[in-house]
């Protein structure tokens, strides 16, 4: 039998890493793996995700969702309805419009998720950020600063320090509008995930931030250990982002999905069903059903499982 060649992934021994490496090469994502490791986040432009049209549909659906829930239609022209807004304005809505599942199963998104937290990862939470022009915002779980509206924080909210060496949760944010410095872009402290802890005022990390500017339909994948926040918007209009949180299957999900409409998953893609909990086994019957689910897992399991 010939020896596999490093520069030809197709010759490698069969397994999860071969499959993942092939997908990363096919989608031209290897540079983004380097960014995840070095910086703790990566930004994939809309030209590579191919998701600008879907992002626009998700933007329109987001406007409708906020109006249904609050009775006030967001002011997309001036942003007057969401001045001083930095925290999420809605949760638990991924099942309310077909655009959201389409973004969840985007091949670029799922391949990067497979790398960072494994194929068996599940949706943990859906959060909608909608920001208009405004001033400061104090958040309990963040470190305040002079430059930021949403202070620096880590998304491992309930996780004790030190954070796990292997990522267990992540934030995949779809840009439903353009992100710019002027309209309140998200900011990061590159490499902060290696600290494996939350930022403190003593870190003076606000002086180390970098801002992400990218067009509608781009995605940002964030290791939950990475310190990040956001700038205030200084221009009219809304900056809208869809934050989808994913976790490994042993982590407690922040949202439950027992209230999905009857038959909602019928006809959906297998990958979407898996992301909505298709590999979950520890909440069913602690018996035959759980054993059947567990049997679906690859053996031996790896960090990419």
BALOBA-1460 file (C-alpha; in Angstrom, 3 decimals):
// residues 305
<rec num="1" residu="x" x="0.000" y="0.000" z="0.000"/>
<rec num="2" residu="x" x="1.456" y="3.398" z="-0.961"/>
<rec num="3" residu="x" x="2.364" y="5.853" z="1.786"/>
<rec num="4" residu="x" x="-0.085" y="8.817" z="1.985"/>
<rec num="5" residu="x" x="1.343" y="12.127" z="0.780"/>
<rec num="6" residu="x" x="1.059" y="15.224" z="2.974"/>
<rec num="7" residu="x" x="0.295" y="17.530" z="0.013"/>
<rec num="8" residu="x" x="-2.587" y="15.331" z="-1.199"/>
<rec num="9" residu="x" x="-5.280" y="15.065" z="1.461"/>
<rec num="10" residu="x" x="-7.230" y="12.595" z="-0.680"/>
<rec num="11" residu="x" x="-4.524" y="9.981" z="0.013"/>
<rec num="12" residu="x" x="-4.676" y="10.356" z="3.804"/>
<rec num="13" residu="x" x="-6.094" y="7.575" z="5.996"/>
<rec num="14" residu="x" x="-9.864" y="7.719" z="6.303"/>
<rec num="15" residu="x" x="-11.150" y="9.636" z="9.314"/>
<rec num="16" residu="x" x="-12.633" y="12.837" z="10.624"/>
<rec num="17" residu="x" x="-9.488" y="14.899" z="10.063"/>
<rec num="18" residu="x" x="-9.197" y="13.860" z="6.415"/>
<rec num="19" residu="x" x="-12.820" y="14.798" z="5.781"/>
<rec num="20" residu="x" x="-12.490" y="18.133" z="7.572"/>
<rec num="21" residu="x" x="-9.195" y="19.019" z="5.901"/>
<rec num="22" residu="x" x="-10.702" y="18.309" z="2.501"/>
<rec num="23" residu="x" x="-13.659" y="20.596" z="3.223"/>
<rec num="24" residu="x" x="-11.384" y="23.383" z="4.467"/>
<rec num="25" residu="x" x="-9.256" y="23.174" z="1.333"/>
<rec num="26" residu="x" x="-12.253" y="23.021" z="-0.991"/>
<rec num="27" residu="x" x="-13.803" y="26.133" z="0.586"/>
<rec num="28" residu="x" x="-10.475" y="28.001" z="0.830"/>
<rec num="29" residu="x" x="-10.736" y="28.342" z="4.613"/>
<rec num="30" residu="x" x="-7.303" y="27.286" z="5.841"/>
<rec num="31" residu="x" x="-6.264" y="30.916" z="6.412"/>
<rec num="32" residu="x" x="-9.271" y="31.340" z="8.679"/>
<rec num="33" residu="x" x="-8.207" y="28.348" z="10.784"/>
<rec num="34" residu="x" x="-4.911" y="30.135" z="11.352"/>
<rec num="35" residu="x" x="-6.785" y="33.266" z="12.439"/>
<rec num="36" residu="x" x="-8.932" y="31.283" z="14.883"/>
<rec num="37" residu="x" x="-5.825" y="29.807" z="16.468"/>
<rec num="38" residu="x" x="-3.722" y="32.985" z="16.531"/>
<rec num="39" residu="x" x="-6.339" y="35.678" z="17.143"/>
<rec num="40" residu="x" x="-9.276" y="33.805" z="18.689"/>
<rec num="41" residu="x" x="-11.670" y="34.945" z="15.954"/>
<rec num="42" residu="x" x="-11.925" y="35.078" z="12.187"/>
<rec num="43" residu="x" x="-13.849" y="37.191" z="9.679"/>
<rec num="44" residu="x" x="-15.064" y="35.623" z="6.423"/>
<rec num="45" residu="x" x="-16.080" y="38.119" z="3.768"/>
<rec num="46" residu="x" x="-19.456" y="37.907" z="2.050"/>
<rec num="47" residu="x" x="-17.659" y="37.212" z="-1.232"/>
<rec num="48" residu="x" x="-16.641" y="33.838" z="0.251"/>
<rec num="49" residu="x" x="-19.786" y="33.015" z="2.229"/>
<rec num="50" residu="x" x="-22.070" y="33.849" z="-0.713"/>
<rec num="51" residu="x" x="-24.714" y="34.851" z="1.826"/>
<rec num="52" residu="x" x="-25.468" y="38.508" z="1.099"/>
<rec num="53" residu="x" x="-28.954" y="37.853" z="-0.338"/>
<rec num="54" residu="x" x="-29.874" y="35.541" z="2.555"/>
<rec num="55" residu="x" x="-28.514" y="38.084" z="5.038"/>
<rec num="56" residu="x" x="-30.784" y="40.717" z="3.539"/>
<rec num="57" residu="x" x="-33.786" y="38.407" z="3.967"/>
<rec num="58" residu="x" x="-32.711" y="37.737" z="7.568"/>
<rec num="59" residu="x" x="-32.416" y="41.487" z="8.127"/>
<rec num="60" residu="x" x="-35.979" y="42.028" z="6.914"/>
<rec num="61" residu="x" x="-37.207" y="39.121" z="9.057"/>
<rec num="62" residu="x" x="-35.410" y="40.611" z="12.074"/>
<rec num="63" residu="x" x="-37.213" y="43.910" z="11.623"/>
<rec num="64" residu="x" x="-40.537" y="42.052" z="11.550"/>
<rec num="65" residu="x" x="-39.671" y="39.971" z="14.634"/>
<rec num="66" residu="x" x="-38.791" y="43.009" z="16.739"/>
<rec num="67" residu="x" x="-41.990" y="44.740" z="15.636"/>
<rec num="68" residu="x" x="-44.100" y="41.677" z="16.537"/>
<rec num="69" residu="x" x="-42.513" y="41.404" z="19.964"/>
<rec num="70" residu="x" x="-42.389" y="45.075" z="20.936"/>
<rec num="71" residu="x" x="-45.166" y="46.664" z="18.905"/>
<rec num="72" residu="x" x="-42.674" y="49.192" z="17.523"/>
<rec num="73" residu="x" x="-41.185" y="48.881" z="14.051"/>
<rec num="74" residu="x" x="-37.435" y="49.555" z="14.093"/>
<rec num="75" residu="x" x="-36.403" y="52.787" z="12.410"/>
<rec num="76" residu="x" x="-34.094" y="51.502" z="9.686"/>
<rec num="77" residu="x" x="-33.449" y="54.955" z="8.222"/>
<rec num="78" residu="x" x="-32.375" y="56.896" z="11.320"/>
<rec num="79" residu="x" x="-32.029" y="54.188" z="13.977"/>
<rec num="80" residu="x" x="-34.025" y="56.320" z="16.408"/>
<rec num="81" residu="x" x="-35.735" y="53.292" z="17.966"/>
<rec num="82" residu="x" x="-32.445" y="51.772" z="19.105"/>
<rec num="83" residu="x" x="-30.291" y="54.594" z="20.385"/>
<rec num="84" residu="x" x="-27.956" y="53.547" z="23.200"/>
<rec num="85" residu="x" x="-28.699" y="49.888" z="22.450"/>
<rec num="86" residu="x" x="-25.750" y="47.492" z="22.722"/>
<rec num="87" residu="x" x="-27.259" y="44.339" z="24.263"/>
<rec num="88" residu="x" x="-29.412" y="41.856" z="22.314"/>
<rec num="89" residu="x" x="-32.953" y="42.964" z="21.500"/>
<rec num="90" residu="x" x="-34.401" y="39.477" z="20.856"/>
<rec num="91" residu="x" x="-33.666" y="35.830" z="21.595"/>
<rec num="92" residu="x" x="-35.042" y="32.436" z="20.578"/>
<rec num="93" residu="x" x="-36.212" y="33.208" z="17.060"/>
<rec num="94" residu="x" x="-34.138" y="30.988" z="14.754"/>
<rec num="95" residu="x" x="-37.269" y="28.985" z="13.877"/>
<rec num="96" residu="x" x="-39.363" y="32.031" z="12.936"/>
<rec num="97" residu="x" x="-38.103" y="32.588" z="9.377"/>
<rec num="98" residu="x" x="-36.489" y="30.325" z="6.766"/>
<rec num="99" residu="x" x="-33.571" y="32.737" z="6.322"/>
<rec num="100" residu="x" x="-32.137" y="31.815" z="9.721"/>
<rec num="101" residu="x" x="-31.829" y="28.040" z="9.058"/>
<rec num="102" residu="x" x="-30.263" y="28.863" z="5.677"/>
<rec num="103" residu="x" x="-27.564" y="30.878" z="7.401"/>
<rec num="104" residu="x" x="-27.046" y="28.116" z="9.972"/>
<rec num="105" residu="x" x="-26.303" y="25.482" z="7.323"/>
<rec num="106" residu="x" x="-24.157" y="27.718" z="5.111"/>
<rec num="107" residu="x" x="-21.215" y="25.436" z="4.131"/>
<rec num="108" residu="x" x="-18.581" y="27.971" z="5.171"/>
<rec num="109" residu="x" x="-20.223" y="28.391" z="8.574"/>
<rec num="110" residu="x" x="-20.700" y="24.689" z="9.284"/>
<rec num="111" residu="x" x="-17.189" y="23.752" z="8.171"/>
<rec num="112" residu="x" x="-15.639" y="26.316" z="10.510"/>
<rec num="113" residu="x" x="-17.939" y="25.130" z="13.317"/>
<rec num="114" residu="x" x="-16.866" y="21.548" z="12.671"/>
<rec num="115" residu="x" x="-13.262" y="22.613" z="13.138"/>
<rec num="116" residu="x" x="-13.716" y="24.753" z="16.238"/>
<rec num="117" residu="x" x="-16.216" y="22.786" z="18.351"/>
<rec num="118" residu="x" x="-16.878" y="19.545" z="16.465"/>
<rec num="119" residu="x" x="-19.446" y="18.055" z="14.113"/>
<rec num="120" residu="x" x="-21.807" y="17.193" z="16.972"/>
<rec num="121" residu="x" x="-22.150" y="20.833" z="18.042"/>
<rec num="122" residu="x" x="-25.651" y="22.185" z="18.588"/>
<rec num="123" residu="x" x="-27.363" y="25.541" z="18.534"/>
<rec num="124" residu="x" x="-27.341" y="26.927" z="22.056"/>
<rec num="125" residu="x" x="-28.839" y="30.382" z="21.575"/>
<rec num="126" residu="x" x="-29.985" y="32.869" z="18.953"/>
<rec num="127" residu="x" x="-29.561" y="36.564" z="19.767"/>
<rec num="128" residu="x" x="-30.286" y="39.632" z="17.681"/>
<rec num="129" residu="x" x="-28.218" y="42.802" z="18.043"/>
<rec num="130" residu="x" x="-29.774" y="45.976" z="16.661"/>
<rec num="131" residu="x" x="-27.959" y="49.267" z="17.239"/>
<rec num="132" residu="x" x="-28.701" y="52.867" z="16.309"/>
<rec num="133" residu="x" x="-26.685" y="55.995" z="17.077"/>
<rec num="134" residu="x" x="-26.195" y="56.619" z="20.768"/>
<rec num="135" residu="x" x="-23.882" y="56.962" z="23.703"/>
<rec num="136" residu="x" x="-22.491" y="54.783" z="26.448"/>
<rec num="137" residu="x" x="-23.998" y="51.557" z="27.725"/>
<rec num="138" residu="x" x="-23.132" y="49.898" z="31.029"/>
<rec num="139" residu="x" x="-23.237" y="46.104" z="31.042"/>
<rec num="140" residu="x" x="-22.848" y="44.037" z="34.206"/>
<rec num="141" residu="x" x="-20.694" y="41.366" z="32.620"/>
<rec num="142" residu="x" x="-18.254" y="43.626" z="30.765"/>
<rec num="143" residu="x" x="-15.314" y="45.883" z="31.538"/>
<rec num="144" residu="x" x="-16.255" y="49.493" z="30.883"/>
<rec num="145" residu="x" x="-14.008" y="51.798" z="28.879"/>
<rec num="146" residu="x" x="-13.829" y="55.219" z="27.306"/>
<rec num="147" residu="x" x="-13.975" y="54.029" z="23.683"/>
<rec num="148" residu="x" x="-16.591" y="51.298" z="23.830"/>
<rec num="149" residu="x" x="-20.353" y="51.137" z="24.063"/>
<rec num="150" residu="x" x="-20.428" y="47.457" z="25.004"/>
<rec num="151" residu="x" x="-17.442" y="46.846" z="27.241"/>
<rec num="152" residu="x" x="-14.904" y="44.064" z="26.802"/>
<rec num="153" residu="x" x="-16.035" y="40.639" z="27.944"/>
<rec num="154" residu="x" x="-15.766" y="36.927" z="27.280"/>
<rec num="155" residu="x" x="-18.813" y="34.887" z="26.290"/>
<rec num="156" residu="x" x="-17.981" y="32.095" z="28.768"/>
<rec num="157" residu="x" x="-20.464" y="33.712" z="31.138"/>
<rec num="158" residu="x" x="-20.998" y="30.829" z="33.589"/>
<rec num="159" residu="x" x="-17.727" y="28.970" z="32.970"/>
<rec num="160" residu="x" x="-15.261" y="29.115" z="35.875"/>
<rec num="161" residu="x" x="-11.682" y="30.113" z="35.145"/>
<rec num="162" residu="x" x="-9.405" y="28.901" z="33.719"/>
<rec num="163" residu="x" x="-11.374" y="28.417" z="30.519"/>
<rec num="164" residu="x" x="-10.978" y="25.087" z="28.700"/>
<rec num="165" residu="x" x="-7.934" y="24.700" z="26.465"/>
<rec num="166" residu="x" x="-10.146" y="23.232" z="23.743"/>
<rec num="167" residu="x" x="-13.079" y="25.496" z="22.754"/>
<rec num="168" residu="x" x="-16.433" y="24.228" z="23.989"/>
<rec num="169" residu="x" x="-18.654" y="27.140" z="22.915"/>
<rec num="170" residu="x" x="-18.501" y="29.785" z="20.218"/>
<rec num="171" residu="x" x="-20.336" y="32.762" z="18.787"/>
<rec num="172" residu="x" x="-21.049" y="32.761" z="15.052"/>
<rec num="173" residu="x" x="-22.257" y="36.233" z="14.104"/>
<rec num="174" residu="x" x="-23.780" y="36.924" z="10.709"/>
<rec num="175" residu="x" x="-23.597" y="40.552" z="9.604"/>
<rec num="176" residu="x" x="-27.125" y="41.483" z="8.517"/>
<rec num="177" residu="x" x="-25.911" y="44.990" z="7.633"/>
<rec num="178" residu="x" x="-22.490" y="46.374" z="6.822"/>
<rec num="179" residu="x" x="-20.252" y="46.791" z="9.879"/>
<rec num="180" residu="x" x="-18.064" y="49.905" z="10.061"/>
<rec num="181" residu="x" x="-16.210" y="51.793" z="12.756"/>
<rec num="182" residu="x" x="-18.709" y="54.626" z="12.376"/>
<rec num="183" residu="x" x="-21.808" y="52.464" z="12.817"/>
<rec num="184" residu="x" x="-20.590" y="50.642" z="15.925"/>
<rec num="185" residu="x" x="-18.435" y="47.750" z="14.762"/>
<rec num="186" residu="x" x="-17.520" y="44.816" z="16.978"/>
<rec num="187" residu="x" x="-13.986" y="44.952" z="18.404"/>
<rec num="188" residu="x" x="-11.574" y="42.288" z="19.647"/>
<rec num="189" residu="x" x="-8.384" y="41.926" z="21.619"/>
<rec num="190" residu="x" x="-6.457" y="39.562" z="19.303"/>
<rec num="191" residu="x" x="-4.900" y="36.600" z="21.085"/>
<rec num="192" residu="x" x="-6.834" y="37.178" z="24.313"/>
<rec num="193" residu="x" x="-8.327" y="33.676" z="24.166"/>
<rec num="194" residu="x" x="-4.924" y="32.342" z="25.213"/>
<rec num="195" residu="x" x="-5.383" y="34.041" z="28.607"/>
<rec num="196" residu="x" x="-8.241" y="31.592" z="29.341"/>
<rec num="197" residu="x" x="-9.910" y="34.089" z="31.664"/>
<rec num="198" residu="x" x="-12.118" y="37.167" z="31.653"/>
<rec num="199" residu="x" x="-10.663" y="40.641" z="31.184"/>
<rec num="200" residu="x" x="-10.283" y="42.899" z="34.209"/>
<rec num="201" residu="x" x="-9.841" y="46.667" z="34.460"/>
<rec num="202" residu="x" x="-6.187" y="46.056" z="35.306"/>
<rec num="203" residu="x" x="-5.610" y="44.582" z="31.849"/>
<rec num="204" residu="x" x="-6.103" y="47.989" z="30.177"/>
<rec num="205" residu="x" x="-7.180" y="45.895" z="27.201"/>
<rec num="206" residu="x" x="-9.178" y="48.684" z="25.579"/>
<rec num="207" residu="x" x="-5.873" y="50.002" z="24.252"/>
<rec num="208" residu="x" x="-5.355" y="46.701" z="22.387"/>
<rec num="209" residu="x" x="-8.642" y="46.506" z="20.475"/>
<rec num="210" residu="x" x="-9.059" y="46.089" z="16.733"/>
<rec num="211" residu="x" x="-12.349" y="46.768" z="14.934"/>
<rec num="212" residu="x" x="-13.988" y="44.575" z="12.288"/>
<rec num="213" residu="x" x="-15.280" y="46.267" z="9.162"/>
<rec num="214" residu="x" x="-17.026" y="43.925" z="6.731"/>
<rec num="215" residu="x" x="-20.035" y="43.940" z="4.388"/>
<rec num="216" residu="x" x="-23.491" y="42.448" z="4.853"/>
<rec num="217" residu="x" x="-23.415" y="38.667" z="4.475"/>
<rec num="218" residu="x" x="-19.986" y="38.258" z="6.088"/>
<rec num="219" residu="x" x="-19.573" y="36.109" z="9.182"/>
<rec num="220" residu="x" x="-17.464" y="36.389" z="12.314"/>
<rec num="221" residu="x" x="-16.619" y="33.230" z="14.262"/>
<rec num="222" residu="x" x="-15.507" y="33.883" z="17.837"/>
<rec num="223" residu="x" x="-13.924" y="31.533" z="20.342"/>
<rec num="224" residu="x" x="-15.940" y="32.106" z="23.535"/>
<rec num="225" residu="x" x="-12.731" y="32.847" z="25.441"/>
<rec num="226" residu="x" x="-11.867" y="35.841" z="23.229"/>
<rec num="227" residu="x" x="-12.319" y="39.321" z="24.691"/>
<rec num="228" residu="x" x="-14.592" y="41.523" z="22.622"/>
<rec num="229" residu="x" x="-17.012" y="44.446" z="22.784"/>
<rec num="230" residu="x" x="-18.410" y="47.062" z="20.420"/>
<rec num="231" residu="x" x="-18.090" y="50.718" z="19.513"/>
<rec num="232" residu="x" x="-20.937" y="53.242" z="19.678"/>
<rec num="233" residu="x" x="-22.643" y="54.121" z="16.422"/>
<rec num="234" residu="x" x="-22.190" y="57.701" z="15.268"/>
<rec num="235" residu="x" x="-24.253" y="57.599" z="12.076"/>
<rec num="236" residu="x" x="-27.971" y="57.278" z="11.218"/>
<rec num="237" residu="x" x="-29.442" y="53.846" z="10.571"/>
<rec num="238" residu="x" x="-29.224" y="50.420" z="12.193"/>
<rec num="239" residu="x" x="-26.285" y="48.069" z="12.571"/>
<rec num="240" residu="x" x="-27.769" y="44.584" z="12.848"/>
<rec num="241" residu="x" x="-26.054" y="41.316" z="13.698"/>
<rec num="242" residu="x" x="-27.354" y="37.777" z="14.184"/>
<rec num="243" residu="x" x="-25.388" y="36.010" z="16.912"/>
<rec num="244" residu="x" x="-25.816" y="32.231" z="16.854"/>
<rec num="245" residu="x" x="-24.198" y="30.511" z="19.802"/>
<rec num="246" residu="x" x="-23.125" y="26.883" z="19.396"/>
<rec num="247" residu="x" x="-21.784" y="24.409" z="21.943"/>
<rec num="248" residu="x" x="-20.428" y="20.895" z="22.192"/>
<rec num="249" residu="x" x="-23.077" y="18.291" z="23.091"/>
<rec num="250" residu="x" x="-22.000" y="17.915" z="26.729"/>
<rec num="251" residu="x" x="-22.565" y="21.636" z="27.412"/>
<rec num="252" residu="x" x="-25.950" y="22.822" z="28.695"/>
<rec num="253" residu="x" x="-27.679" y="24.841" z="25.976"/>
<rec num="254" residu="x" x="-28.852" y="28.345" z="26.843"/>
<rec num="255" residu="x" x="-32.146" y="27.925" z="24.977"/>
<rec num="256" residu="x" x="-34.486" y="24.973" z="24.956"/>
<rec num="257" residu="x" x="-36.321" y="24.062" z="21.771"/>
<rec num="258" residu="x" x="-39.262" y="22.124" z="23.156"/>
<rec num="259" residu="x" x="-41.644" y="24.803" z="21.903"/>
<rec num="260" residu="x" x="-40.880" y="24.458" z="18.196"/>
<rec num="261" residu="x" x="-44.043" y="24.315" z="16.081"/>
<rec num="262" residu="x" x="-45.339" y="20.785" z="15.539"/>
<rec num="263" residu="x" x="-43.676" y="19.289" z="12.467"/>
<rec num="264" residu="x" x="-41.201" y="22.161" z="12.173"/>
<rec num="265" residu="x" x="-38.229" y="19.865" z="11.497"/>
<rec num="266" residu="x" x="-40.095" y="17.775" z="8.898"/>
<rec num="267" residu="x" x="-38.369" y="18.100" z="5.546"/>
<rec num="268" residu="x" x="-35.442" y="20.076" z="6.955"/>
<rec num="269" residu="x" x="-31.900" y="19.087" z="5.997"/>
<rec num="270" residu="x" x="-30.138" y="16.496" z="8.126"/>
<rec num="271" residu="x" x="-27.453" y="19.018" z="9.055"/>
<rec num="272" residu="x" x="-30.015" y="21.517" z="10.331"/>
<rec num="273" residu="x" x="-31.752" y="18.822" z="12.382"/>
<rec num="274" residu="x" x="-28.381" y="17.902" z="13.908"/>
<rec num="275" residu="x" x="-27.643" y="21.535" z="14.761"/>
<rec num="276" residu="x" x="-31.043" y="21.770" z="16.452"/>
<rec num="277" residu="x" x="-30.192" y="18.821" z="18.701"/>
<rec num="278" residu="x" x="-30.107" y="15.754" z="16.495"/>
<rec num="279" residu="x" x="-27.143" y="14.332" z="18.432"/>
<rec num="280" residu="x" x="-28.514" y="15.212" z="21.858"/>
<rec num="281" residu="x" x="-28.945" y="12.132" z="23.985"/>
<rec num="282" residu="x" x="-28.788" y="13.045" z="27.658"/>
<rec num="283" residu="x" x="-32.290" y="14.540" z="27.922"/>
<rec num="284" residu="x" x="-34.429" y="11.827" z="26.367"/>
<rec num="285" residu="x" x="-35.111" y="8.717" z="28.437"/>
<rec num="286" residu="x" x="-31.802" y="7.639" z="30.019"/>
<rec num="287" residu="x" x="-32.405" y="4.296" z="28.361"/>
<rec num="288" residu="x" x="-32.840" y="2.836" z="24.855"/>
<rec num="289" residu="x" x="-33.311" y="6.177" z="23.087"/>
<rec num="290" residu="x" x="-30.175" y="7.611" z="24.649"/>
<rec num="291" residu="x" x="-28.203" y="4.484" z="23.775"/>
<rec num="292" residu="x" x="-29.422" y="4.717" z="20.172"/>
<rec num="293" residu="x" x="-28.335" y="8.365" z="19.973"/>
<rec num="294" residu="x" x="-24.967" y="7.600" z="21.531"/>
<rec num="295" residu="x" x="-24.464" y="4.897" z="18.912"/>
<rec num="296" residu="x" x="-24.548" y="7.536" z="16.174"/>
<rec num="297" residu="x" x="-21.308" y="9.059" z="17.428"/>
<rec num="298" residu="x" x="-18.088" y="8.128" z="15.643"/>
<rec num="299" residu="x" x="-15.682" y="5.899" z="17.533"/>
<rec num="300" residu="x" x="-13.164" y="6.807" z="18.684"/>
<rec num="301" residu="x" x="-14.373" y="10.344" z="19.233"/>
<rec num="302" residu="x" x="-11.995" y="13.185" z="18.537"/>
<rec num="303" residu="x" x="-11.924" y="16.927" z="19.122"/>
<rec num="304" residu="x" x="-13.591" y="17.240" z="15.684"/>
<rec num="305" residu="x" x="-16.454" y="14.889" z="16.601"/>
